[in-house]
């Protein structure tokens, strides 16, 4: 699984992009015009050059191919073109490839996801809830904090009166909408409804306040926006150690990519903090990449990968939601013609 990107300086003012795998054993490079810095990088880091990606035929993008192929016989993926010698896996317009081959991408398994109920007028939210229940979701996530809390609580009570906690998991996301002054009262009211968890109950950057809340909360708290913009490992460790949440929510597109999100997972796991992955309004192209990455993490709990349905003009793709599970339908095709 390739998930970490590094620049290799080349020529006088250029870079060759190096991509390493999670185990830090394999190396893929993009457009290696000069073989020497690639070989040096591989040997310095103890990596095996396994893949080369070529974007076009210019010499400063392909000049290193002959020597690199003699060096390690990598797979060479690039355009169908007689101008490029050495391509082992030619691709053409509309061809597809898998980032993380798994039982998900071969349609043998699926990913359980929550049904997202977007905030709005009560009637609008009720309509969404009825739709999600009819579609077979076993977990609902409701955005709250924008309306009168009493109205939101009444809506949640309606769901819980109809479905027990064994029949329906309910998550809520306050997006920082609660005040530190009355947040505990609201958490107590939510706990009476056996709510699974609440994301970001108060605004970000109130670490010590949130730490106290997490230590006393009757329902688990998940950090969401709190993680965004925190990239240094020591800062991440300090944030988790200070707040000590029950869960964190991972949005790879906003956290620095897959490798960066993997670090959050490692740090959380070391502290017995749970986690799940959520998309962040990407198109189906981005959602597809996140879903493939998420599946190979071995997830079994509900993930937040249902945002594709919020678009009215999304890109046609093999991704489908059936009975509250994200599937990859091999009989469906991508439509990327705009």
Rosetta blueprint (number, residue, H / E / L):
1 X L
2 X E
3 X E
4 X E
5 X E
6 X E
7 X E
8 X E
9 X E
10 X E
11 X L
12 X L
13 X L
14 X E
15 X E
16 X E
17 X E
18 X E
19 X E
20 X E
21 X E
22 X L
23 X L
24 X L
25 X L
26 X E
27 X E
28 X E
29 X E
30 X E
31 X L
32 X L
33 X L
34 X L
35 X H
36 X H
37 X H
38 X H
39 X H
40 X H
41 X H
42 X H
43 X H
44 X H
45 X L
46 X L
47 X L
48 X E
49 X E
50 X E
51 X E
52 X E
53 X E
54 X L
55 X L
56 X L
57 X L
58 X L
59 X H
60 X H
61 X H
62 X H
63 X L
64 X L
65 X H
66 X H
67 X H
68 X H
69 X H
70 X H
71 X H
72 X H
73 X L
74 X L
75 X E
76 X E
77 X E
78 X E
79 X E
80 X L
81 X L
82 X L
83 X L
84 X L
85 X L
86 X L
87 X L
88 X L
89 X E
90 X E
91 X E
92 X L
93 X L
94 X L
95 X L
96 X L
97 X L
98 X L
99 X L
100 X L
101 X L
102 X L
103 X L
104 X L
105 X L
106 X L
107 X L
108 X L
109 X L
110 X L
111 X E
112 X E
113 X E
114 X L
115 X E
116 X E
117 X E
118 X L
119 X L
120 X L
121 X L
122 X H
123 X H
124 X H
125 X H
126 X H
127 X H
128 X H
129 X H
130 X H
131 X H
132 X H
133 X H
134 X H
135 X L
136 X L
137 X L
138 X L
139 X E
140 X E
141 X E
142 X E
143 X E
144 X L
145 X L
146 X L
147 X L
148 X L
149 X H
150 X H
151 X H
152 X H
153 X H
154 X H
155 X H
156 X H
157 X H
158 X H
159 X H
160 X H
161 X H
162 X H
163 X L
164 X L
165 X L
166 X L
167 X L
168 X L
169 X E
170 X E
171 X E
172 X E
173 X E
174 X L
175 X L
176 X L
177 X L
178 X L
179 X L
180 X L
181 X L
182 X L
183 X H
184 X H
185 X H
186 X H
187 X H
188 X H
189 X H
190 X H
191 X H
192 X L
193 X L
194 X L
195 X L
196 X L
197 X E
198 X E
199 X E
200 X L
201 X L
202 X L
203 X L
204 X L
205 X L
206 X L
207 X H
208 X H
209 X H
210 X H
211 X H
212 X H
213 X H
214 X H
215 X H
216 X H
217 X L
218 X L
219 X L
220 X E
221 X E
222 X E
223 X E
224 X L
225 X H
226 X H
227 X H
228 X L
229 X L
230 X L
231 X L
232 X L
233 X H
234 X H
235 X H
236 X H
237 X H
238 X H
239 X H
240 X H
241 X H
242 X H
243 X H
244 X L
245 X L
246 X L
247 X E
248 X E
249 X E
250 X E
251 X L
252 X H
253 X H
254 X H
255 X H
256 X L
257 X L
258 X H
259 X H
260 X H
261 X H
262 X H
263 X H
264 X H
265 X H
266 X H
267 X H
268 X H
269 X H
270 X H
271 X L
272 X L
273 X L
274 X E
275 X E
276 X E
277 X E
278 X E
279 X L
280 X L
281 X L
282 X L
283 X L
284 X H
285 X H
286 X H
287 X H
288 X H
289 X H
290 X H
291 X H
292 X H
293 X H
294 X H
295 X H
296 X L
297 X L
298 X L
299 X L
300 X L
301 X L
302 X L
303 X E
304 X E
305 X L
306 X L
307 X H
308 X H
309 X H
310 X H
311 X L
312 X L
313 X L
314 X L
315 X L
316 X E
317 X L
318 X L
319 X E
320 X E
321 X E
322 X E
323 X L
324 X L
325 X E
326 X E
327 X E
328 X E
329 X L
330 X L
331 X L
332 X L
333 X L
334 X L
335 X E
336 X L
337 X L
338 X L
